Amino acid sequence: MKELFEKYKYHIGGSVISLIIFYLVYDTFIKKNNNKIKEPLISFKEDKKEVVKAEISHEEFILFMKTLKAELQNLTQSMMQFNANNIKTHSEYKDFRDKLFTKDIVKKSILIDSESVSNLSSPPSIKTNNYVVNFGSEIYSEVFKNVIGFRLVKATIPHTAYTISSPSNTIVFNASTHGDFRDHDVTLDPGSYTFKGLGNHFQTRINANASLSGFSVSSDSNSLKYTITNASDFSIKWSKYVAPGPPYVNPKIFGFNDEDTNRSKSHTSDKAVDQTKHIVDLVIPEIPDIACKMGSKKHVIDRIPLNAPAGSIIYYRTPEAELQTKNYFYPMKLSSLNIQLYDDNNNLYQDNNVQNFFEFEITIVKNTELFK
């Protein structure tokens, strides 16, 4: 019965209005006049003696009613047409209302910058490549519950010019000491170097080791390769970078493969050096795997390309196509985020503690009835 009423409610409404108007007209012009003593239909004014009609005729009344009926029908049809064009059924109206005003799922944007987080600490200082943002605090007053989606929208990070960074700044030489070959660590100073400047610094640091002496490092600006020589045989253990990893230098910075060299008096780069950083991975351990990029053991939210010159600022926006996708996970409470930045050597990105900024989008379930 309810469905029939919803379907024909405008027909019924129009008919009821017509009956009410018809009754009022009938009660006013016909029924009351029948109860009165009939009076002459023609009267004369004493002054002008012109004839004036006192009442409308039956034919005029019928014409009036037909016109009124036609207008009411047109009005009803217009209302039905408007309803059909906009919200066809009660179900669609409910969906329309819920979509605009009573959403089951809402999206919120969170702005995070390392400077604001730093100001909350005492004294104001943080490592901008690894810091924690706590929600429910002075700046971020809300702790987010029933979060089912998370993504990066925008990022602003510095492209630092560091060629050598800590902790990945150690190279292992295997050289003869009193006739016995042993490993010796050579530690480089973190910093930004030119191609030739890094070769000179490398030579200085090798010879600074008390067990190593007489080494020279030449830099070929044409081939972009280094040649390391000594009067005695030695080898370089570049494989240390692969296993166990930090704190050892990435071999590509000096143009070598990630394997140990054979013992020799001279070693030349296998290929042209690569002394630039190419990407920064934004890692947030709190976010479930399903909302992260595959291909890494870390929870990588996005990979930001360093596509501007060293020393500049990188402005990154997630591609629009990715923003249209859904990466929902099981509802969780989000009370903090640990922002971590890693370079393409899988080390914490050495950003010289320059501030960074991020905009995230989170998806929250408001209608918890959906969980039942």
Wavefront OBJ file of the C-alpha trace (Angstrom):
o trace
v 0.000 0.000 0.000
v 2.840 2.352 0.886
v 4.543 1.741 -2.454
v 1.286 2.492 -4.363
v 0.863 5.713 -2.389
v 4.460 6.771 -3.143
v 3.923 5.989 -6.834
v 0.601 7.865 -7.278
v 0.915 10.498 -4.543
v 0.962 13.413 -7.016
v -2.161 12.117 -8.831
v -3.974 11.771 -5.512
v -2.772 15.184 -4.340
v -3.936 16.890 -7.515
v -7.338 15.203 -7.382
v -7.900 16.166 -3.749
v -7.004 19.807 -4.480
v -9.442 19.813 -7.418
v -12.268 18.415 -5.274
v -11.657 20.966 -2.546
v -11.710 23.879 -4.987
v -14.802 22.510 -6.731
v -16.612 22.198 -3.405
v -15.725 25.748 -2.375
v -16.938 27.172 -5.667
v -20.124 25.110 -5.504
v -20.803 26.140 -1.922
v -20.220 29.803 -2.726
v -21.950 30.292 -6.049
v -24.607 27.592 -6.378
v -25.752 26.150 -3.077
v -26.073 29.494 -1.309
v -27.864 31.134 -4.208
v -30.408 28.290 -4.343
v -31.353 28.966 -0.723
v -31.916 32.628 -1.333
v -35.018 34.226 -2.733
v -34.446 34.773 -6.307
v -33.885 38.373 -7.172
v -34.091 40.085 -10.542
v -31.019 39.511 -12.614
v -31.277 42.955 -14.067
v -30.955 46.178 -12.066
v -30.914 49.759 -13.114
v -28.802 52.503 -11.771
v -30.809 55.591 -11.125
v -28.161 57.958 -12.404
v -26.933 56.363 -15.584
v -29.738 53.860 -16.083
v -27.332 51.302 -17.544
v -27.836 47.547 -17.254
v -25.372 45.653 -14.984
v -25.123 41.863 -14.480
v -25.391 40.831 -10.839
v -24.165 37.233 -11.275
v -22.128 35.087 -13.663
v -24.057 32.808 -15.951
v -24.123 29.026 -15.705
v -22.169 28.754 -18.977
v -19.435 31.051 -17.671
v -19.179 29.029 -14.501
v -18.803 25.773 -16.449
v -16.076 27.398 -18.581
v -14.292 28.630 -15.467
v -14.323 25.153 -13.910
v -12.973 23.547 -17.082
v -10.138 26.085 -17.189
v -9.343 25.514 -13.505
v -9.356 21.746 -13.978
v -6.989 22.012 -16.952
v -4.558 24.215 -14.993
v -4.567 21.842 -12.026
v -3.828 18.930 -14.333
v -0.957 20.864 -15.913
v 0.422 21.678 -12.447
v 0.234 18.038 -11.382
v 1.989 16.907 -14.558
v 4.727 19.514 -14.070
v 5.359 18.356 -10.513
v 5.487 14.739 -11.637
v 7.836 15.594 -14.478
v 10.148 17.523 -12.133
v 10.189 14.603 -9.751
v 10.870 12.134 -12.580
v 13.772 14.191 -13.923
v 15.466 14.663 -10.571
v 14.623 11.924 -8.098
v 12.572 9.153 -9.682
v 11.813 6.998 -6.673
v 11.761 7.212 -2.922
v 14.782 4.932 -2.869
v 16.740 7.287 -5.127
v 15.751 10.234 -2.970
v 17.083 8.453 0.094
v 20.338 7.690 -1.687
v 20.553 11.292 -2.843
v 20.013 12.593 0.694
v 22.475 10.169 2.252
v 25.107 10.981 -0.340
v 25.007 14.703 0.467
v 24.148 14.914 4.142
v 24.368 11.575 5.939
v 27.374 9.897 4.389
v 28.444 6.443 5.460
v 32.063 7.214 4.525
v 33.854 10.571 4.737
v 37.282 11.739 3.600
v 39.495 14.148 5.529
v 42.721 15.926 4.604
v 45.617 16.099 7.071
v 48.415 18.639 6.683
v 51.698 17.636 8.315
v 54.913 19.627 8.357
v 58.062 18.833 10.261
v 58.432 22.417 11.463
v 55.136 22.391 13.389
v 55.964 19.023 14.908
v 59.419 20.285 15.854
v 57.929 23.274 17.653
v 56.037 20.913 19.955
v 59.265 19.372 21.235
v 61.498 20.896 23.881
v 63.914 22.106 22.718
v 62.339 22.491 19.245
v 64.339 19.978 17.196
v 63.641 16.756 15.340
v 65.234 14.634 12.652
v 63.249 15.630 9.595
v 63.917 12.262 7.943
v 62.383 10.318 10.848
v 59.817 11.903 13.176
v 56.494 11.088 14.854
v 53.234 13.049 14.610
v 50.823 12.455 17.496
v 47.104 13.043 16.992
v 44.998 14.296 19.853
v 47.681 16.907 20.610
v 47.806 20.695 20.458
v 47.861 20.929 16.651
v 46.083 17.709 15.685
v 43.254 17.617 18.209
v 41.408 14.617 16.756
v 42.323 10.965 17.101
v 40.956 9.256 14.001
v 38.842 6.135 14.513
v 37.509 3.624 11.997
v 40.074 4.632 9.371
v 39.840 2.398 6.279
v 41.878 4.355 3.712
v 45.099 6.365 3.563
v 47.033 7.982 0.732
v 49.510 10.784 -0.025
v 48.128 13.750 -1.974
v 50.999 16.279 -1.981
v 54.573 16.459 -0.725
v 57.281 19.116 -0.482
v 60.791 17.893 0.329
v 64.323 19.256 -0.196
v 66.667 17.788 -2.789
v 69.900 17.852 -0.851
v 73.250 17.936 -2.584
v 74.938 15.372 -0.306
v 77.111 12.920 -2.228
v 78.222 11.020 0.872
v 75.880 10.691 3.808
v 75.958 9.058 7.215
v 75.769 6.244 8.145
v 76.665 4.916 4.675
v 80.182 6.344 4.566
v 82.581 3.422 5.185
v 84.673 1.472 2.640
v 86.617 -1.691 3.547
v 90.139 -2.230 2.105
v 91.843 -5.586 2.336
v 95.588 -4.913 2.296
v 98.829 -6.454 3.510
v 100.045 -5.393 6.921
v 103.424 -6.938 7.784
v 102.815 -9.673 5.232
v 99.308 -10.482 6.527
v 96.213 -9.359 4.589
v 93.654 -7.725 6.853
v 90.513 -5.587 6.544
v 90.841 -1.859 7.194
v 87.969 0.623 7.391
v 88.189 3.907 5.497
v 85.559 6.403 6.657
v 84.570 9.331 4.428
v 83.201 12.617 5.722
v 79.502 13.188 4.853
v 79.043 16.103 2.510
v 78.509 17.359 -1.017
v 81.401 16.812 -3.422
v 82.251 17.403 -7.034
v 83.454 14.431 -9.068
v 87.134 15.389 -8.682
v 86.643 16.661 -5.124
v 85.341 13.274 -3.982
v 88.388 11.541 -5.522
v 90.743 13.845 -3.641
v 88.834 13.325 -0.383
v 88.903 9.549 -0.910
v 92.681 9.555 -1.316
v 93.136 11.669 1.821
v 90.947 9.389 3.946
v 92.674 6.183 2.739
v 96.104 7.461 3.672
v 94.778 8.783 7.003
v 94.436 5.168 8.125
v 97.594 4.225 10.025
v 97.691 0.794 8.379
v 97.347 2.137 4.834
v 99.773 4.405 3.018
v 101.026 5.290 -0.453
v 97.558 5.193 -2.104
v 96.558 7.505 -4.914
v 93.128 8.152 -6.478
v 92.972 9.668 -9.971
v 89.749 11.116 -11.442
v 89.100 10.896 -15.201
v 86.629 13.667 -16.036
v 86.033 12.256 -19.523
v 85.028 8.725 -18.573
v 83.788 9.692 -15.068
v 85.782 6.834 -13.563
v 88.206 6.594 -10.640
v 91.474 4.628 -10.563
v 92.865 3.618 -7.167
v 96.513 2.476 -7.074
v 99.153 1.336 -4.592
v 102.647 -0.195 -4.723
v 101.310 -3.398 -3.112
v 98.339 -5.616 -3.924
v 95.026 -4.840 -2.273
v 91.316 -5.422 -2.796
v 88.175 -3.427 -1.996
v 85.211 -5.197 -0.359
v 82.302 -3.477 -2.115
v 80.025 -6.452 -1.276
v 79.831 -5.137 2.286
v 77.225 -2.680 0.980
v 74.877 -5.525 0.037
v 75.419 -7.584 3.184
v 75.190 -6.446 5.875
v 74.426 -3.033 4.332
v 74.857 0.277 6.201
v 77.237 1.761 7.228
v 78.984 0.945 3.968
v 79.188 3.160 0.886
v 77.125 2.304 -2.169
v 79.674 1.128 -4.822
v 77.871 2.997 -7.640
v 79.065 6.298 -6.154
v 82.583 5.269 -7.229
v 81.437 3.371 -10.334
v 82.088 -0.148 -9.004
v 79.886 -3.222 -8.973
v 78.667 -4.526 -5.617
v 81.227 -7.310 -5.414
v 84.738 -7.573 -4.014
v 87.627 -6.755 -6.350
v 90.478 -9.173 -6.872
v 93.840 -8.399 -5.306
v 95.747 -6.047 -7.558
v 97.901 -2.931 -7.460
v 95.295 -0.901 -9.409
v 91.493 -0.843 -9.542
v 89.445 1.234 -12.013
v 85.697 1.906 -11.872
v 83.615 -0.663 -13.756
v 81.320 2.056 -15.118
v 80.686 5.768 -14.924
v 79.961 6.966 -11.397
v 76.454 7.728 -10.196
v 76.736 10.295 -7.445
v 73.157 11.559 -7.452
v 70.080 10.540 -5.495
v 67.102 9.695 -7.675
v 64.147 9.014 -5.413
v 62.896 9.354 -1.862
v 60.585 6.705 -0.389
v 57.977 7.976 2.066
v 57.563 5.241 4.677
v 54.882 5.140 7.404
v 54.990 1.895 9.449
v 51.493 2.391 10.938
v 49.707 2.049 7.585
v 48.664 -1.500 6.532
v 50.390 -3.164 3.590
v 47.318 -2.983 1.353
v 47.594 0.811 1.246
v 51.350 0.717 0.518
v 53.440 0.198 -2.608
v 54.641 -3.321 -3.296
v 58.301 -4.127 -3.909
v 59.748 -3.161 -0.550
v 59.860 -4.669 2.932
v 59.085 -1.223 4.288
v 55.612 0.333 4.306
v 56.203 2.655 1.357
v 53.280 5.068 0.915
v 54.764 6.610 -2.230
v 58.012 7.010 -4.139
v 58.886 10.656 -4.759
v 61.199 11.348 -7.727
v 64.011 13.863 -7.249
v 63.422 15.455 -10.649
v 64.866 18.894 -9.887
v 68.499 20.029 -9.461
v 70.265 19.325 -6.178
v 69.765 22.138 -3.706
v 66.203 22.872 -4.870
v 62.794 21.993 -3.456
v 60.777 19.080 -4.838
v 57.028 19.677 -5.221
v 55.244 16.367 -5.729
v 51.576 15.577 -6.345
v 50.183 12.048 -6.552
v 48.981 11.296 -10.106
v 45.260 11.960 -10.525
v 44.593 8.384 -11.673
v 45.887 7.042 -8.347
v 43.662 9.442 -6.407
v 40.615 7.838 -8.035
v 41.492 4.332 -6.848
v 40.361 2.716 -3.586
v 42.744 0.952 -1.233
v 40.521 0.213 1.752
v 41.729 -1.870 4.702
v 40.206 -3.165 7.930
v 39.055 -0.290 10.208
v 41.774 0.933 12.553
v 42.468 3.685 15.039
v 45.061 6.221 13.880
v 46.604 8.020 16.841
v 50.071 8.740 15.383
v 52.175 8.628 12.218
v 55.905 7.940 12.014
v 57.163 9.872 8.963
v 60.307 8.245 7.536
v 62.247 9.204 4.400
v 64.607 6.748 2.682
v 66.889 7.311 -0.298
v 67.491 4.936 -3.210
v 70.330 3.308 -1.246
v 67.751 2.217 1.343
v 69.251 4.552 3.930
v 67.547 7.361 5.798
v 67.501 10.318 3.416
v 70.096 12.916 4.400
v 68.086 16.101 3.953
v 70.331 18.379 6.046
v 67.365 18.717 8.444
v 65.512 20.939 5.991
v 61.768 21.058 6.700
v 59.306 18.918 4.727
v 55.538 19.120 4.214
v 52.864 16.520 3.416
v 49.148 16.392 2.703
v 47.394 13.082 3.342
v 43.844 11.934 2.666
v 42.229 9.533 5.113
v 38.935 7.694 4.655
v 36.747 7.161 7.735
v 33.616 5.050 8.209
v 30.987 7.182 9.976
v 28.136 4.675 9.823
v 29.355 1.885 12.091
v 26.171 -0.058 11.339
v 27.971 -1.169 8.184
v 30.230 -3.355 10.338
v 27.300 -5.461 11.599
l 1 2 3 4 5 6 7 8 9 10 11 12 13 14 15 16 17 18 19 20 21 22 23 24 25 26 27 28 29 30 31 32 33 34 35 36 37 38 39 40 41 42 43 44 45 46 47 48 49 50 51 52 53 54 55 56 57 58 59 60 61 62 63 64 65 66 67 68 69 70 71 72 73 74 75 76 77 78 79 80 81 82 83 84 85 86 87 88 89 90 91 92 93 94 95 96 97 98 99 100 101 102 103 104 105 106 107 108 109 110 111 112 113 114 115 116 117 118 119 120 121 122 123 124 125 126 127 128 129 130 131 132 133 134 135 136 137 138 139 140 141 142 143 144 145 146 147 148 149 150 151 152 153 154 155 156 157 158 159 160 161 162 163 164 165 166 167 168 169 170 171 172 173 174 175 176 177 178 179 180 181 182 183 184 185 186 187 188 189 190 191 192 193 194 195 196 197 198 199 200 201 202 203 204 205 206 207 208 209 210 211 212 213 214 215 216 217 218 219 220 221 222 223 224 225 226 227 228 229 230 231 232 233 234 235 236 237 238 239 240 241 242 243 244 245 246 247 248 249 250 251 252 253 254 255 256 257 258 259 260 261 262 263 264 265 266 267 268 269 270 271 272 273 274 275 276 277 278 279 280 281 282 283 284 285 286 287 288 289 290 291 292 293 294 295 296 297 298 299 300 301 302 303 304 305 306 307 308 309 310 311 312 313 314 315 316 317 318 319 320 321 322 323 324 325 326 327 328 329 330 331 332 333 334 335 336 337 338 339 340 341 342 343 344 345 346 347 348 349 350 351 352 353 354 355 356 357 358 359 360 361 362 363 364 365 366 367 368 369 370 371 372
